């Protein structure tokens, strides 16, 4: 297994985390989440910026996947 990371942004931290989990097909318990940048609402929408999060998750090694696919052929 190797650790991989994915960065996502969203209107809120929760939205960004949900988008990352949906893309990866993982549950919240399967990843560790780091808030890179908190969402800022700005003043009247001016200066607003999205939340940016980074999720870290375990993925099978690509070499191991290739070996498994060769075995199943």
PDB file of N, CA, C and O in Angstrom, chain B, residues numbered from 101:
ATOM      1  N   UNK B 101       0.843  -1.191   0.000  1.00  0.00           N
ATOM      2  CA  UNK B 101       0.000   0.000   0.000  1.00  0.00           C
ATOM      3  C   UNK B 101       0.884   1.248   0.000  1.00  0.00           C
ATOM      4  O   UNK B 101       1.971   1.273   0.578  1.00  0.00           O
ATOM      5  N   UNK B 102       0.376   2.269  -0.665  1.00  0.00           N
ATOM      6  CA  UNK B 102       1.096   3.532  -0.648  1.00  0.00           C
ATOM      7  C   UNK B 102       0.102   4.648  -0.339  1.00  0.00           C
ATOM      8  O   UNK B 102      -1.076   4.570  -0.688  1.00  0.00           O
ATOM      9  N   UNK B 103       0.607   5.686   0.326  1.00  0.00           N
ATOM     10  CA  UNK B 103      -0.241   6.814   0.663  1.00  0.00           C
ATOM     11  C   UNK B 103      -0.338   7.756  -0.526  1.00  0.00           C
ATOM     12  O   UNK B 103       0.664   8.082  -1.163  1.00  0.00           O
ATOM     13  N   UNK B 104      -1.559   8.188  -0.815  1.00  0.00           N
ATOM     14  CA  UNK B 104      -1.779   9.149  -1.885  1.00  0.00           C
ATOM     15  C   UNK B 104      -2.559  10.313  -1.306  1.00  0.00           C
ATOM     16  O   UNK B 104      -3.213  10.181  -0.271  1.00  0.00           O
ATOM     17  N   UNK B 105      -2.487  11.460  -1.979  1.00  0.00           N
ATOM     18  CA  UNK B 105      -3.242  12.622  -1.531  1.00  0.00           C
ATOM     19  C   UNK B 105      -4.065  13.171  -2.679  1.00  0.00           C
ATOM     20  O   UNK B 105      -3.736  12.987  -3.851  1.00  0.00           O
ATOM     21  N   UNK B 106      -5.140  13.848  -2.317  1.00  0.00           N
ATOM     22  CA  UNK B 106      -6.012  14.501  -3.283  1.00  0.00           C
ATOM     23  C   UNK B 106      -6.432  15.831  -2.681  1.00  0.00           C
ATOM     24  O   UNK B 106      -6.856  15.882  -1.527  1.00  0.00           O
ATOM     25  N   UNK B 107      -6.318  16.911  -3.453  1.00  0.00           N
ATOM     26  CA  UNK B 107      -6.782  18.215  -2.992  1.00  0.00           C
ATOM     27  C   UNK B 107      -8.096  18.538  -3.670  1.00  0.00           C
ATOM     28  O   UNK B 107      -8.280  18.274  -4.858  1.00  0.00           O
ATOM     29  N   UNK B 108      -9.008  19.112  -2.900  1.00  0.00           N
ATOM     30  CA  UNK B 108     -10.310  19.512  -3.429  1.00  0.00           C
ATOM     31  C   UNK B 108     -10.670  20.856  -2.831  1.00  0.00           C
ATOM     32  O   UNK B 108     -10.248  21.196  -1.726  1.00  0.00           O
ATOM     33  N   UNK B 109     -11.452  21.611  -3.573  1.00  0.00           N
ATOM     34  CA  UNK B 109     -11.964  22.867  -3.019  1.00  0.00           C
ATOM     35  C   UNK B 109     -13.482  22.811  -3.056  1.00  0.00           C
ATOM     36  O   UNK B 109     -14.074  22.053  -3.825  1.00  0.00           O
ATOM     37  N   UNK B 110     -14.092  23.616  -2.222  1.00  0.00           N
ATOM     38  CA  UNK B 110     -15.549  23.668  -2.152  1.00  0.00           C
ATOM     39  C   UNK B 110     -15.976  24.914  -1.411  1.00  0.00           C
ATOM     40  O   UNK B 110     -15.157  25.616  -0.817  1.00  0.00           O
ATOM     41  N   UNK B 111     -17.270  25.178  -1.454  1.00  0.00           N
ATOM     42  CA  UNK B 111     -17.795  26.378  -0.802  1.00  0.00           C
ATOM     43  C   UNK B 111     -17.547  26.336   0.704  1.00  0.00           C
ATOM     44  O   UNK B 111     -17.335  27.366   1.344  1.00  0.00           O
ATOM     45  N   UNK B 112     -17.579  25.113   1.256  1.00  0.00           N
ATOM     46  CA  UNK B 112     -17.280  24.910   2.677  1.00  0.00           C
ATOM     47  C   UNK B 112     -16.301  23.749   2.794  1.00  0.00           C
ATOM     48  O   UNK B 112     -16.089  23.006   1.836  1.00  0.00           O
ATOM     49  N   UNK B 113     -15.707  23.599   3.973  1.00  0.00           N
ATOM     50  CA  UNK B 113     -14.815  22.467   4.192  1.00  0.00           C
ATOM     51  C   UNK B 113     -15.575  21.152   3.994  1.00  0.00           C
ATOM     52  O   UNK B 113     -15.066  20.209   3.388  1.00  0.00           O
ATOM     53  N   UNK B 114     -16.816  21.110   4.524  1.00  0.00           N
ATOM     54  CA  UNK B 114     -17.610  19.887   4.425  1.00  0.00           C
ATOM     55  C   UNK B 114     -17.910  19.535   2.968  1.00  0.00           C
ATOM     56  O   UNK B 114     -17.872  18.363   2.592  1.00  0.00           O
ATOM     57  N   UNK B 115     -18.208  20.545   2.149  1.00  0.00           N
ATOM     58  CA  UNK B 115     -18.508  20.301   0.728  1.00  0.00           C
ATOM     59  C   UNK B 115     -17.268  19.776   0.007  1.00  0.00           C
ATOM     60  O   UNK B 115     -17.366  18.886  -0.839  1.00  0.00           O
ATOM     61  N   UNK B 116     -16.113  20.325   0.341  1.00  0.00           N
ATOM     62  CA  UNK B 116     -14.865  19.883  -0.294  1.00  0.00           C
ATOM     63  C   UNK B 116     -14.548  18.438   0.104  1.00  0.00           C
ATOM     64  O   UNK B 116     -14.130  17.638  -0.733  1.00  0.00           O
ATOM     65  N   UNK B 117     -14.750  18.110   1.380  1.00  0.00           N
ATOM     66  CA  UNK B 117     -14.510  16.740   1.854  1.00  0.00           C
ATOM     67  C   UNK B 117     -15.475  15.779   1.163  1.00  0.00           C
ATOM     68  O   UNK B 117     -15.069  14.705   0.718  1.00  0.00           O
ATOM     69  N   UNK B 118     -16.749  16.158   1.072  1.00  0.00           N
ATOM     70  CA  UNK B 118     -17.748  15.302   0.422  1.00  0.00           C
ATOM     71  C   UNK B 118     -17.375  15.063  -1.035  1.00  0.00           C
ATOM     72  O   UNK B 118     -17.520  13.946  -1.532  1.00  0.00           O
ATOM     73  N   UNK B 119     -16.897  16.093  -1.727  1.00  0.00           N
ATOM     74  CA  UNK B 119     -16.507  15.954  -3.140  1.00  0.00           C
ATOM     75  C   UNK B 119     -15.322  15.004  -3.277  1.00  0.00           C
ATOM     76  O   UNK B 119     -15.285  14.184  -4.194  1.00  0.00           O
ATOM     77  N   UNK B 120     -14.358  15.113  -2.371  1.00  0.00           N
ATOM     78  CA  UNK B 120     -13.184  14.235  -2.419  1.00  0.00           C
ATOM     79  C   UNK B 120     -13.593  12.791  -2.162  1.00  0.00           C
ATOM     80  O   UNK B 120     -13.137  11.889  -2.865  1.00  0.00           O
ATOM     81  N   UNK B 121     -14.444  12.557  -1.165  1.00  0.00           N
ATOM     82  CA  UNK B 121     -14.877  11.197  -0.832  1.00  0.00           C
ATOM     83  C   UNK B 121     -15.664  10.589  -1.984  1.00  0.00           C
ATOM     84  O   UNK B 121     -15.520   9.404  -2.288  1.00  0.00           O
ATOM     85  N   UNK B 122     -16.507  11.416  -2.631  1.00  0.00           N
ATOM     86  CA  UNK B 122     -17.298  10.923  -3.760  1.00  0.00           C
ATOM     87  C   UNK B 122     -16.378  10.533  -4.921  1.00  0.00           C
ATOM     88  O   UNK B 122     -16.569   9.493  -5.551  1.00  0.00           O
ATOM     89  N   UNK B 123     -15.383  11.375  -5.195  1.00  0.00           N
ATOM     90  CA  UNK B 123     -14.457  11.074  -6.294  1.00  0.00           C
ATOM     91  C   UNK B 123     -13.671   9.795  -6.031  1.00  0.00           C
ATOM     92  O   UNK B 123     -13.430   9.004  -6.943  1.00  0.00           O
ATOM     93  N   UNK B 124     -13.272   9.601  -4.773  1.00  0.00           N
ATOM     94  CA  UNK B 124     -12.462   8.439  -4.428  1.00  0.00           C
ATOM     95  C   UNK B 124     -13.293   7.189  -4.162  1.00  0.00           C
ATOM     96  O   UNK B 124     -12.774   6.074  -4.209  1.00  0.00           O
ATOM     97  N   UNK B 125     -14.586   7.375  -3.882  1.00  0.00           N
ATOM     98  CA  UNK B 125     -15.422   6.234  -3.528  1.00  0.00           C
ATOM     99  C   UNK B 125     -15.082   5.686  -2.161  1.00  0.00           C
ATOM    100  O   UNK B 125     -15.225   4.487  -1.917  1.00  0.00           O
ATOM    101  N   UNK B 126     -14.628   6.563  -1.253  1.00  0.00           N
ATOM    102  CA  UNK B 126     -14.233   6.139   0.095  1.00  0.00           C
ATOM    103  C   UNK B 126     -15.147   6.756   1.142  1.00  0.00           C
ATOM    104  O   UNK B 126     -15.874   7.710   0.865  1.00  0.00           O
ATOM    105  N   UNK B 127     -15.101   6.199   2.350  1.00  0.00           N
ATOM    106  CA  UNK B 127     -15.837   6.746   3.487  1.00  0.00           C
ATOM    107  C   UNK B 127     -14.935   7.696   4.250  1.00  0.00           C
ATOM    108  O   UNK B 127     -13.714   7.672   4.096  1.00  0.00           O
ATOM    109  N   UNK B 128     -15.545   8.530   5.073  1.00  0.00           N
ATOM    110  CA  UNK B 128     -14.795   9.505   5.870  1.00  0.00           C
ATOM    111  C   UNK B 128     -13.768   8.812   6.762  1.00  0.00           C
ATOM    112  O   UNK B 128     -12.698   9.361   7.021  1.00  0.00           O
ATOM    113  N   UNK B 129     -14.091   7.612   7.231  1.00  0.00           N
ATOM    114  CA  UNK B 129     -13.171   6.869   8.110  1.00  0.00           C
ATOM    115  C   UNK B 129     -11.944   6.338   7.368  1.00  0.00           C
ATOM    116  O   UNK B 129     -10.958   5.950   7.995  1.00  0.00           O
ATOM    117  N   UNK B 130     -12.001   6.321   6.033  1.00  0.00           N
ATOM    118  CA  UNK B 130     -10.908   5.758   5.236  1.00  0.00           C
ATOM    119  C   UNK B 130      -9.816   6.775   4.911  1.00  0.00           C
ATOM    120  O   UNK B 130      -8.774   6.413   4.366  1.00  0.00           O
ATOM    121  N   UNK B 131     -10.049   8.032   5.239  1.00  0.00           N
ATOM    122  CA  UNK B 131      -9.102   9.082   4.843  1.00  0.00           C
ATOM    123  C   UNK B 131      -8.759   9.960   6.035  1.00  0.00           C
ATOM    124  O   UNK B 131      -9.508  10.025   7.010  1.00  0.00           O
ATOM    125  N   UNK B 132      -7.603  10.646   5.945  1.00  0.00           N
ATOM    126  CA  UNK B 132      -7.314  11.696   6.913  1.00  0.00           C
ATOM    127  C   UNK B 132      -7.426  13.015   6.161  1.00  0.00           C
ATOM    128  O   UNK B 132      -6.979  13.128   5.020  1.00  0.00           O
ATOM    129  N   UNK B 133      -8.019  14.002   6.802  1.00  0.00           N
ATOM    130  CA  UNK B 133      -8.314  15.278   6.149  1.00  0.00           C
ATOM    131  C   UNK B 133      -7.486  16.380   6.772  1.00  0.00           C
ATOM    132  O   UNK B 133      -7.392  16.494   7.994  1.00  0.00           O
ATOM    133  N   UNK B 134      -6.890  17.185   5.920  1.00  0.00           N
ATOM    134  CA  UNK B 134      -6.140  18.362   6.357  1.00  0.00           C
ATOM    135  C   UNK B 134      -6.784  19.578   5.695  1.00  0.00           C
ATOM    136  O   UNK B 134      -6.986  19.602   4.481  1.00  0.00           O
ATOM    137  N   UNK B 135      -7.101  20.580   6.504  1.00  0.00           N
ATOM    138  CA  UNK B 135      -7.661  21.817   5.958  1.00  0.00           C
ATOM    139  C   UNK B 135      -6.480  22.663   5.483  1.00  0.00           C
ATOM    140  O   UNK B 135      -5.658  23.097   6.289  1.00  0.00           O
ATOM    141  N   UNK B 136      -6.401  22.893   4.183  1.00  0.00           N
ATOM    142  CA  UNK B 136      -5.316  23.692   3.625  1.00  0.00           C
ATOM    143  C   UNK B 136      -5.680  25.171   3.749  1.00  0.00           C
ATOM    144  O   UNK B 136      -4.857  25.999   4.139  1.00  0.00           O
ATOM    145  N   UNK B 137      -6.929  25.483   3.410  1.00  0.00           N
ATOM    146  CA  UNK B 137      -7.387  26.873   3.494  1.00  0.00           C
ATOM    147  C   UNK B 137      -8.860  26.882   3.846  1.00  0.00           C
ATOM    148  O   UNK B 137      -9.665  26.225   3.187  1.00  0.00           O
ATOM    149  N   UNK B 138      -9.215  27.625   4.884  1.00  0.00           N
ATOM    150  CA  UNK B 138     -10.617  27.721   5.281  1.00  0.00           C
ATOM    151  C   UNK B 138     -11.373  28.618   4.305  1.00  0.00           C
ATOM    152  O   UNK B 138     -10.801  29.534   3.714  1.00  0.00           O
ATOM    153  N   UNK B 139     -12.652  28.343   4.146  1.00  0.00           N
ATOM    154  CA  UNK B 139     -13.488  29.172   3.276  1.00  0.00           C
ATOM    155  C   UNK B 139     -13.613  30.561   3.889  1.00  0.00           C
ATOM    156  O   UNK B 139     -13.723  30.715   5.106  1.00  0.00           O
ATOM    157  N   UNK B 140     -13.594  31.552   3.033  1.00  0.00           N
ATOM    158  CA  UNK B 140     -13.811  32.935   3.479  1.00  0.00           C
ATOM    159  C   UNK B 140     -15.016  33.467   2.737  1.00  0.00           C
ATOM    160  O   UNK B 140     -15.098  33.368   1.513  1.00  0.00           O
ATOM    161  N   UNK B 141     -15.957  34.037   3.487  1.00  0.00           N
ATOM    162  CA  UNK B 141     -17.167  34.525   2.835  1.00  0.00           C
ATOM    163  C   UNK B 141     -16.962  35.908   2.235  1.00  0.00           C
ATOM    164  O   UNK B 141     -17.710  36.307   1.342  1.00  0.00           O
ATOM    165  N   UNK B 142     -15.966  36.643   2.708  1.00  0.00           N
ATOM    166  CA  UNK B 142     -15.747  37.987   2.179  1.00  0.00           C
ATOM    167  C   UNK B 142     -16.840  38.932   2.640  1.00  0.00           C
ATOM    168  O   UNK B 142     -17.669  38.582   3.479  1.00  0.00           O
ATOM    169  N   UNK B 143     -16.830  40.116   2.089  1.00  0.00           N
ATOM    170  CA  UNK B 143     -17.832  41.126   2.431  1.00  0.00           C
ATOM    171  C   UNK B 143     -18.729  41.303   1.219  1.00  0.00           C
ATOM    172  O   UNK B 143     -18.269  41.721   0.156  1.00  0.00           O
ATOM    173  N   UNK B 144     -20.018  40.985   1.377  1.00  0.00           N
ATOM    174  CA  UNK B 144     -20.966  41.025   0.263  1.00  0.00           C
ATOM    175  C   UNK B 144     -20.476  40.181  -0.914  1.00  0.00           C
ATOM    176  O   UNK B 144     -20.711  40.513  -2.076  1.00  0.00           O
ATOM    177  N   UNK B 145     -19.800  39.097  -0.592  1.00  0.00           N
ATOM    178  CA  UNK B 145     -19.324  38.197  -1.644  1.00  0.00           C
ATOM    179  C   UNK B 145     -18.014  38.632  -2.275  1.00  0.00           C
ATOM    180  O   UNK B 145     -17.447  37.897  -3.084  1.00  0.00           O
ATOM    181  N   UNK B 146     -17.523  39.809  -1.921  1.00  0.00           N
ATOM    182  CA  UNK B 146     -16.256  40.293  -2.488  1.00  0.00           C
ATOM    183  C   UNK B 146     -15.120  39.761  -1.619  1.00  0.00           C
ATOM    184  O   UNK B 146     -15.149  39.895  -0.396  1.00  0.00           O
ATOM    185  N   UNK B 147     -14.138  39.170  -2.248  1.00  0.00           N
ATOM    186  CA  UNK B 147     -13.023  38.615  -1.493  1.00  0.00           C
ATOM    187  C   UNK B 147     -13.293  37.228  -0.966  1.00  0.00           C
ATOM    188  O   UNK B 147     -12.514  36.692  -0.178  1.00  0.00           O
ATOM    189  N   UNK B 148     -14.411  36.637  -1.402  1.00  0.00           N
ATOM    190  CA  UNK B 148     -14.730  35.282  -0.966  1.00  0.00           C
ATOM    191  C   UNK B 148     -13.759  34.303  -1.612  1.00  0.00           C
ATOM    192  O   UNK B 148     -13.348  34.489  -2.757  1.00  0.00           O
ATOM    193  N   UNK B 149     -13.397  33.262  -0.872  1.00  0.00           N
ATOM    194  CA  UNK B 149     -12.550  32.222  -1.448  1.00  0.00           C
ATOM    195  C   UNK B 149     -13.022  30.869  -0.933  1.00  0.00           C
ATOM    196  O   UNK B 149     -13.488  30.759   0.201  1.00  0.00           O
ATOM    197  N   UNK B 150     -12.901  29.839  -1.769  1.00  0.00           N
ATOM    198  CA  UNK B 150     -13.378  28.519  -1.369  1.00  0.00           C
ATOM    199  C   UNK B 150     -12.461  27.873  -0.337  1.00  0.00           C
ATOM    200  O   UNK B 150     -11.309  28.271  -0.158  1.00  0.00           O
ATOM    201  N   UNK B 151     -13.004  26.876   0.326  1.00  0.00           N
ATOM    202  CA  UNK B 151     -12.193  26.054   1.229  1.00  0.00           C
ATOM    203  C   UNK B 151     -11.358  25.115   0.383  1.00  0.00           C
ATOM    204  O   UNK B 151     -11.806  24.648  -0.664  1.00  0.00           O
ATOM    205  N   UNK B 152     -10.147  24.837   0.833  1.00  0.00           N
ATOM    206  CA  UNK B 152      -9.292  23.862   0.156  1.00  0.00           C
ATOM    207  C   UNK B 152      -8.889  22.830   1.196  1.00  0.00           C
ATOM    208  O   UNK B 152      -8.383  23.164   2.267  1.00  0.00           O
ATOM    209  N   UNK B 153      -9.126  21.568   0.856  1.00  0.00           N
ATOM    210  CA  UNK B 153      -8.759  20.478   1.768  1.00  0.00           C
ATOM    211  C   UNK B 153      -7.850  19.504   1.035  1.00  0.00           C
ATOM    212  O   UNK B 153      -7.821  19.449  -0.195  1.00  0.00           O
ATOM    213  N   UNK B 154      -7.113  18.740   1.824  1.00  0.00           N
ATOM    214  CA  UNK B 154      -6.262  17.689   1.262  1.00  0.00           C
ATOM    215  C   UNK B 154      -6.604  16.412   2.006  1.00  0.00           C
ATOM    216  O   UNK B 154      -6.536  16.374   3.234  1.00  0.00           O
ATOM    217  N   UNK B 155      -6.972  15.367   1.278  1.00  0.00           N
ATOM    218  CA  UNK B 155      -7.228  14.082   1.921  1.00  0.00           C
ATOM    219  C   UNK B 155      -6.079  13.142   1.606  1.00  0.00           C
ATOM    220  O   UNK B 155      -5.544  13.133   0.497  1.00  0.00           O
ATOM    221  N   UNK B 156      -5.720  12.368   2.584  1.00  0.00           N
ATOM    222  CA  UNK B 156      -4.665  11.372   2.417  1.00  0.00           C
ATOM    223  C   UNK B 156      -5.306  10.009   2.612  1.00  0.00           C
ATOM    224  O   UNK B 156      -6.055   9.788   3.563  1.00  0.00           O
ATOM    225  N   UNK B 157      -5.000   9.099   1.697  1.00  0.00           N
ATOM    226  CA  UNK B 157      -5.621   7.776   1.752  1.00  0.00           C
ATOM    227  C   UNK B 157      -4.641   6.728   1.260  1.00  0.00           C
ATOM    228  O   UNK B 157      -3.671   7.034   0.566  1.00  0.00           O
ATOM    229  N   UNK B 158      -4.915   5.484   1.633  1.00  0.00           N
ATOM    230  CA  UNK B 158      -4.061   4.383   1.204  1.00  0.00           C
ATOM    231  C   UNK B 158      -4.597   3.823  -0.101  1.00  0.00           C
ATOM    232  O   UNK B 158      -5.796   3.584  -0.246  1.00  0.00           O
ATOM    233  N   UNK B 159      -3.696   3.617  -1.042  1.00  0.00           N
ATOM    234  CA  UNK B 159      -4.065   3.028  -2.328  1.00  0.00           C
ATOM    235  C   UNK B 159      -3.139   1.855  -2.595  1.00  0.00           C
ATOM    236  O   UNK B 159      -1.981   1.865  -2.177  1.00  0.00           O
ATOM    237  N   UNK B 160      -3.641   0.851  -3.286  1.00  0.00           N
ATOM    238  CA  UNK B 160      -2.766  -0.280  -3.622  1.00  0.00           C
ATOM    239  C   UNK B 160      -1.615   0.204  -4.501  1.00  0.00           C
ATOM    240  O   UNK B 160      -1.784   1.103  -5.324  1.00  0.00           O
ATOM    241  N   UNK B 161      -0.463  -0.393  -4.318  1.00  0.00           N
ATOM    242  CA  UNK B 161       0.675  -0.074  -5.188  1.00  0.00           C
ATOM    243  C   UNK B 161       0.319  -0.458  -6.612  1.00  0.00           C
ATOM    244  O   UNK B 161      -0.306  -1.493  -6.841  1.00  0.00           O
ATOM    245  N   UNK B 162       0.712   0.367  -7.567  1.00  0.00           N
ATOM    246  CA  UNK B 162       0.406   0.074  -8.965  1.00  0.00           C
ATOM    247  C   UNK B 162       1.077  -1.223  -9.408  1.00  0.00           C
ATOM    248  O   UNK B 162       0.504  -1.989 -10.183  1.00  0.00           O
ATOM    249  N   UNK B 163       2.291  -1.470  -8.916  1.00  0.00           N
ATOM    250  CA  UNK B 163       2.991  -2.709  -9.280  1.00  0.00           C
ATOM    251  C   UNK B 163       2.210  -3.918  -8.775  1.00  0.00           C
ATOM    252  O   UNK B 163       2.080  -4.916  -9.484  1.00  0.00           O
ATOM    253  N   UNK B 164       1.697  -3.832  -7.565  1.00  0.00           N
ATOM    254  CA  UNK B 164       0.931  -4.939  -6.997  1.00  0.00           C
ATOM    255  C   UNK B 164      -0.343  -5.150  -7.806  1.00  0.00           C
ATOM    256  O   UNK B 164      -0.750  -6.290  -8.033  1.00  0.00           O
ATOM    257  N   UNK B 165      -0.979  -4.057  -8.243  1.00  0.00           N
ATOM    258  CA  UNK B 165      -2.187  -4.178  -9.058  1.00  0.00           C
ATOM    259  C   UNK B 165      -1.874  -4.883 -10.370  1.00  0.00           C
ATOM    260  O   UNK B 165      -2.635  -5.739 -10.822  1.00  0.00           O
ATOM    261  N   UNK B 166      -0.748  -4.518 -10.977  1.00  0.00           N
ATOM    262  CA  UNK B 166      -0.382  -5.150 -12.241  1.00  0.00           C
ATOM    263  C   UNK B 166      -0.119  -6.645 -12.053  1.00  0.00           C
ATOM    264  O   UNK B 166      -0.508  -7.463 -12.886  1.00  0.00           O
ATOM    265  N   UNK B 167       0.537  -6.984 -10.962  1.00  0.00           N
ATOM    266  CA  UNK B 167       0.800  -8.389 -10.689  1.00  0.00           C
ATOM    267  C   UNK B 167      -0.498  -9.143 -10.494  1.00  0.00           C
ATOM    268  O   UNK B 167      -0.651 -10.253 -11.002  1.00  0.00           O
ATOM    269  N   UNK B 168      -1.441  -8.556  -9.761  1.00  0.00           N
ATOM    270  CA  UNK B 168      -2.724  -9.203  -9.539  1.00  0.00           C
ATOM    271  C   UNK B 168      -3.474  -9.389 -10.849  1.00  0.00           C
ATOM    272  O   UNK B 168      -4.068 -10.442 -11.080  1.00  0.00           O
ATOM    273  N   UNK B 169      -3.451  -8.368 -11.716  1.00  0.00           N
ATOM    274  CA  UNK B 169      -4.171  -8.488 -12.975  1.00  0.00           C
ATOM    275  C   UNK B 169      -3.546  -9.565 -13.850  1.00  0.00           C
ATOM    276  O   UNK B 169      -4.253 -10.215 -14.621  1.00  0.00           O
ATOM    277  N   UNK B 170      -2.245  -9.766 -13.750  1.00  0.00           N
ATOM    278  CA  UNK B 170      -1.593 -10.821 -14.522  1.00  0.00           C
ATOM    279  C   UNK B 170      -2.003 -12.204 -14.017  1.00  0.00           C
ATOM    280  O   UNK B 170      -2.155 -13.146 -14.795  1.00  0.00           O
ATOM    281  N   UNK B 171      -2.177 -12.305 -12.709  1.00  0.00           N
ATOM    282  CA  UNK B 171      -2.558 -13.572 -12.104  1.00  0.00           C
ATOM    283  C   UNK B 171      -3.982 -13.944 -12.533  1.00  0.00           C
ATOM    284  O   UNK B 171      -4.277 -15.116 -12.765  1.00  0.00           O
ATOM    285  N   UNK B 172      -4.868 -12.937 -12.636  1.00  0.00           N
ATOM    286  CA  UNK B 172      -6.274 -13.199 -12.946  1.00  0.00           C
ATOM    287  C   UNK B 172      -6.522 -13.435 -14.430  1.00  0.00           C
ATOM    288  O   UNK B 172      -7.646 -13.766 -14.805  1.00  0.00           O
ATOM    289  N   UNK B 173      -5.541 -13.281 -15.270  1.00  0.00           N
ATOM    290  CA  UNK B 173      -5.769 -13.419 -16.720  1.00  0.00           C
ATOM    291  C   UNK B 173      -5.982 -14.876 -17.080  1.00  0.00           C
ATOM    292  O   UNK B 173      -6.189 -15.199 -18.249  1.00  0.00           O
TER     293      UNK B 173
END
